[in-house]
């Protein structure tokens, strides 16, 4: 006897499918709702909110940097070498700060493009933005601005001055966040973990750090990188004069026995050799937390990454200053992380006149 077949009516199939869809919707309704909400959020982002978030991210990253340094548990290793042959250090401070900063921003705005100097395979950090806007930000930026989220690129440097960090030269260490809109630096945050000071700016709205009262270009004090010095000494001497005073400053690797040169007791060009982009920008300004080597100009003649310089660029721009390539071109902070045109930074001086003084023959070689 042949086995009896089972027949399903079209109505039964339809009811079964509807029940299945209902179960799936019940299980994933929260995820679907979150996705829809996220899609709606993509339309615009409050720049004042993003500034407050950036400040909180830099501060929380800084806490990790400080904690690991004070525990003396750096787990130091090398990422490789720079083009100039200097060792690029990596520590637990870099990675822990990266996790705090990167995931705090991504957890708040998962649709924003966030570029960090560090990368690792660790699970996401559970950090959530407090949505607290500092009173200082509210006072200096009473009016908000909305920007389409797809126009924004975020750059973070979880630990600037890693070499100095390993040498326990704490005053030079910073964490930084920058927000670019259509490639232009708009928000800059530079936090100093060991003093607790945070410099911030929203271009066109306000800042909590000011320029100094006076600057000189005849002669200027020029601050440069110690590990990325390249041909900078000859470059600066050709631009601003052969009578150069080299002053040991700050970072390790400097010798107190280095010669200084004076002509008729006149200091011509001061060349400060320090390897830290955040600190160098603050050296052009008037931050209140501690003493800085005061510089008039910041020059970098070799390759540099955008997360090193974007925050400082925004802060200088908000103060009426400039940061350009050595040819005087604005730096585009969208796309890839490389800036191969060197940089010249200044504030309250004729920036174009400085560009015109730079040697043209070497620009394409750096």
Buried (B, 14 or more C-beta within 10 A) or exposed (E): EEEEEEEEEEEEEEEEEEEEEEEEEEEEEEEEEEEEEEEEBBEEBBBBBBBBBBBBBBBBBBBBBBBBBEEEEBEEEEEEEBEEEBBEBBBBBBBBBBBBBBBBBBBBBEEBEBBBBBEEEEEEBEBEBEEEBBEEBEEBBEEEBEBEBEBBBBBBBBBBBBBBBBBEBBBBBBBBBBBBBEEBBBBBBBBBBBBEBBBBBBBEBBBBBEBBEEBEBEBBBBBBBBBBBBBBBBBBBBBBBEBBBBBBBBBEBBEEEEEEEEEEEEBBBBBBBBBBBBBBBBBBBEBEBEEBBBBBBBBBBBBBBBBBBBBBBBBBBBBEBBBBBBEBEBBBBBEEBEBEBBBBBBBBBEBEEBBEBBBEEBBEEB
